[in-house]
Amino acid sequence: MIEVEKKFILSDDQRELLIREAEFLQEIVFCDVYYDNQSYDWTLQDIWLRARGDKFELKVSLDRTLGRQVDQYDEITDVDEIKKILNLEGDEELSEILIKEGFVPICECKTTRKKYRLGEFAVDMDLVEYDDYSWSLVEIELMVNKKSEIADAARKIMDFASQRNWQTSRIRGKVTEYLKRKKSEHY
């Protein structure tokens, strides 16, 4: 599956209106640990390996241009496929291979996510907590099966935001916001 999403920073009024329109699905809390090496080989290519609980997920950008309107990621959860994509070898647990190969945590955060459904859109309202600050954002997301469907999904998301008069400028995600604030040499 391909994730097509756009992040937004909303006012309290915009959030309240969105909540009134949408169907609440659930609230979940999870901790993420993001990994890279000392040279930031993955993240500088817009490739994000994270452990969410005891499961690894890899998000690989399908559009690495800075001017993109929405984020487009292939999400991989199969550990063998993750190893293959990242050229990691070994039969040990992925966490052990990462340590052996010199990969380290670059960001750790706790997210409280409220999930909603509004028509065909998945809506995630996230409160992300780091050691000494928090970051709040909203993601509007569509999942598609083929790359040929990305442009249409992006248009739908941008139309959704435009109809609500939301700012559509690029918003940093939870890890890039952390890197900007705490690890400027990496950012």
C-alpha positions as semicolon CSV with decimal commas, in nm:
position;residue;x (nm);y (nm);z (nm)
1;M;0,000;0,000;0,000
2;I;0,108;0,355;-0,067
3;E;0,036;0,623;0,190
4;V;-0,050;0,967;0,054
5;E;-0,080;1,224;0,331
6;K;-0,056;1,591;0,413
7;K;0,026;1,739;0,751
8;F;-0,149;2,048;0,885
9;I;-0,126;2,277;1,183
10;L;-0,484;2,374;1,271
11;S;-0,632;2,638;1,496
12;D;-0,851;2,526;1,786
13;D;-1,161;2,631;1,587
14;Q;-1,051;2,433;1,282
15;R;-0,987;2,126;1,497
16;E;-1,327;2,150;1,665
17;L;-1,506;2,179;1,332
18;L;-1,315;1,881;1,194
19;I;-1,401;1,673;1,502
20;R;-1,771;1,761;1,467
21;E;-1,770;1,653;1,101
22;A;-1,572;1,331;1,143
23;E;-1,648;0,992;1,295
24;F;-1,425;0,918;1,594
25;L;-1,264;0,573;1,564
26;Q;-1,016;0,536;1,849
27;E;-0,740;0,686;2,056
28;I;-0,406;0,510;2,070
29;V;-0,077;0,585;2,238
30;F;0,251;0,456;2,099
31;C;0,623;0,515;2,126
32;D;0,848;0,537;1,823
33;V;1,224;0,501;1,799
34;Y;1,375;0,614;1,468
35;Y;1,712;0,478;1,352
36;D;1,994;0,588;1,126
37;N;2,372;0,582;1,121
38;Q;2,616;0,859;1,210
39;S;2,616;0,981;0,848
40;Y;2,233;0,992;0,833
41;D;2,240;0,783;0,516
42;W;1,872;0,687;0,534
43;T;1,700;0,999;0,661
44;L;1,885;1,225;0,417
45;Q;1,723;1,015;0,143
46;D;1,377;1,046;0,305
47;I;1,388;0,685;0,425
48;W;1,260;0,633;0,779
49;L;1,314;0,317;0,984
50;R;1,125;0,307;1,309
51;A;1,043;0,064;1,581
52;R;0,687;0,114;1,701
53;G;0,666;-0,100;2,007
54;D;0,827;-0,429;1,910
55;K;0,751;-0,400;1,538
56;F;0,969;-0,234;1,274
57;E;0,829;-0,024;0,991
58;L;1,010;0,132;0,698
59;K;0,873;0,434;0,515
60;V;1,035;0,498;0,177
61;S;0,950;0,822;0,002
62;L;0,819;0,787;-0,351
63;D;0,882;1,156;-0,427
64;R;1,200;1,312;-0,295
65;T;1,142;1,658;-0,443
66;L;1,120;1,939;-0,189
67;G;0,832;2,111;-0,366
68;R;0,589;1,825;-0,333
69;Q;0,243;1,911;-0,207
70;V;0,181;1,590;-0,014
71;D;0,396;1,313;0,130
72;Q;0,399;0,980;-0,055
73;Y;0,547;0,678;0,116
74;D;0,566;0,309;0,054
75;E;0,518;0,148;0,396
76;I;0,699;-0,180;0,451
77;T;0,638;-0,393;0,760
78;D;0,787;-0,726;0,652
79;V;1,124;-0,754;0,829
80;D;1,286;-0,958;0,551
81;E;1,183;-0,698;0,294
82;I;1,311;-0,418;0,520
83;K;1,648;-0,593;0,547
84;K;1,662;-0,636;0,170
85;I;1,579;-0,271;0,096
86;L;1,832;-0,145;0,351
87;N;2,102;-0,397;0,250
88;L;2,117;-0,545;0,600
89;E;2,229;-0,904;0,634
90;G;2,200;-1,153;0,912
91;D;1,961;-1,397;1,070
92;E;1,947;-1,215;1,406
93;E;1,663;-0,992;1,512
94;L;1,661;-0,663;1,320
95;S;1,739;-0,471;1,640
96;E;2,057;-0,678;1,685
97;I;2,161;-0,628;1,322
98;L;2,117;-0,252;1,358
99;I;2,344;-0,244;1,663
100;K;2,604;-0,462;1,491
101;E;2,601;-0,236;1,182
102;G;2,635;0,086;1,386
103;F;2,284;0,220;1,356
104;V;2,155;0,417;1,652
105;P;1,833;0,585;1,767
106;I;1,812;0,939;1,631
107;C;1,470;1,030;1,772
108;E;1,240;0,888;2,036
109;C;0,889;1,016;2,093
110;K;0,552;0,926;2,237
111;T;0,240;0,997;2,030
112;T;-0,119;1,019;2,146
113;R;-0,323;0,976;1,829
114;K;-0,694;1,031;1,787
115;K;-0,813;0,857;1,472
116;Y;-1,115;0,973;1,275
117;R;-1,283;0,892;0,946
118;L;-1,433;1,162;0,727
119;G;-1,566;1,023;0,401
120;E;-1,278;0,848;0,228
121;F;-1,016;1,025;0,439
122;A;-0,833;0,893;0,743
123;V;-0,773;1,178;0,988
124;D;-0,506;1,152;1,257
125;M;-0,479;1,415;1,528
126;D;-0,142;1,369;1,694
127;L;0,008;1,508;2,010
128;V;0,375;1,413;1,997
129;E;0,578;1,435;2,318
130;Y;0,955;1,455;2,336
131;D;1,172;1,506;2,644
132;D;1,107;1,877;2,689
133;Y;0,835;1,988;2,445
134;S;0,539;1,864;2,244
135;W;0,423;1,903;1,883
136;S;0,064;1,892;1,764
137;L;-0,041;1,826;1,407
138;V;-0,316;1,676;1,194
139;E;-0,264;1,435;0,905
140;I;-0,516;1,379;0,627
141;E;-0,443;1,051;0,454
142;L;-0,553;0,833;0,167
143;M;-0,413;0,488;0,094
144;V;-0,374;0,382;-0,269
145;N;-0,265;0,061;-0,436
146;K;-0,072;0,193;-0,735
147;K;0,163;0,482;-0,810
148;S;-0,074;0,589;-1,088
149;E;-0,334;0,675;-0,817
150;I;-0,106;0,911;-0,620
151;A;-0,180;1,229;-0,816
152;D;-0,556;1,184;-0,778
153;A;-0,521;1,119;-0,404
154;A;-0,300;1,428;-0,366
155;R;-0,557;1,640;-0,549
156;K;-0,837;1,511;-0,325
157;I;-0,640;1,594;-0,010
158;M;-0,554;1,944;-0,134
159;D;-0,917;2,005;-0,234
160;F;-1,028;1,887;0,112
161;A;-0,794;2,140;0,275
162;S;-0,884;2,419;0,034
163;Q;-1,257;2,379;0,100
164;R;-1,181;2,438;0,471
165;N;-0,946;2,732;0,409
166;W;-0,655;2,551;0,573
167;Q;-0,297;2,663;0,521
168;T;-0,140;2,420;0,274
169;S;0,225;2,515;0,321
170;R;0,465;2,232;0,394
171;I;0,463;2,122;0,761
172;R;0,748;1,930;0,918
173;G;0,663;1,585;1,050
174;K;0,738;1,474;1,403
175;V;1,093;1,359;1,336
176;T;1,198;1,649;1,113
177;E;1,058;1,891;1,370
178;Y;1,265;1,718;1,638
179;L;1,577;1,729;1,421
180;K;1,527;2,099;1,349
181;R;1,496;2,180;1,718
182;K;1,746;1,937;1,868
183;K;1,992;1,820;1,601
184;S;2,035;2,112;1,363
185;E;2,346;1,960;1,199
186;H;2,133;1,665;1,090
187;Y;1,835;1,879;0,992
